[in-house]
Amino acid sequence: AADGGVLVLGRGVGGRLEVAVEVAEGARHRGLGRRLVTAARRLAGGEPVWAQVSAGNARSLRAFQAAGYRPVGSEALFLRP
């Protein structure tokens, strides 16, 4: 955790390392999100790190891309009719 933000790094689907970040509204626009996702890459020790960014969340996407993450695809949720 950092003042105004939270970083969660753990094993997800198929054992892949996944990161989640949340930045408080009052702490935004100060580069905290970028610093948190950069910290996740350092903590991973060179292992690939996966993240999900919701469609339309441009702030989050910019933070991840500024930290060196690159989009590799997308996921879809299919619900029964």
C-alpha angles and dihedrals in degrees: 000000000000129000102284098005147064131212122196119188121179148126116292137168112356092000094291118151110250132189131205124185133188125186122192116242091244092053098052127114092036101094095256094128091053091048091050095050090045088054089053091057091050092049090051091063096220096317114130113265121209127206135178117219117190117238108264095024095120094163092058093044091051092050093052093045092048087055092054101264117140129203112249102173144311139261129226132202114218116200127196115254 
